Amino acid sequence: MPPTTAEERRRELIALYHEVRDCHRCPLGAVRTNAVFGMGNADADLMFVGEAPGAEEDRQGKPFVGRAGKLLDELLGRIGMERRRDAFIANVLKSRPPGNRNPEPEEIEACEPYLTRQIQLIEPAVICTLGNFATKLITGSPTGISRCCGKPQDRVVAGLPVTVYPLFHPAAALRTPAVLAQLREDFDRIPDLLHAAAERRTEQPDLALAGSGFPAGPSQLDLFGG
């Protein structure tokens, strides 16, 4: 039976955190320093899904804490948002692939149930997919990021109606000025997407599951930071 209260959902998210921390479903569990569950406000309407932890993320057990993370924080600041308060950030993979190589299909398959459950428990209204791997997994489409970047899609993800918003990965933006300019422009649309999603939920309350709220206290936010 699915959880129906905030406390039940919070307990399930904590249990999932511990499951991810101890996971060895794929060989990456034997070579990582830390599993990277995700961090932020578990009651956020906005969720970011990246590709996989990098070296600094693996060391700290937190997502997007390197140069790409600093850019993500800067972009959120441009639209008056802050990651711990206004978003939840996770990755397709919870463990770092050696040498930051691309995720292997079996690694994505092993981690996908964790991401699915995170989405079900957090219930975001908007999911921003960062880069190719997150976009293809969340949309279920082979369309590459360069063809769908900045184009919102209304989809059902993990059984929930959400707006999927594909974006270039911040790491790619750090390498290419034109990509950075595009990412900034696309980020500026996020507040409007959140507003539109909130209006839809108000007009069609059956789209939002009851009992989805999480208290946004500092202890909770710290817990999911790893």
Helices and strands as residue ranges (DSSP letters): H 6-21, G 27-30, E 39-40, E 46-50, H 55-60, H 67-78, H 83-86, E 87-91, G 98-100, H 105-122, E 126-130, H 132-139, H 145-148, E 153-157, E 160-167, H 170-175, H 177-187, H 190-203, G 205-207, H 218-223
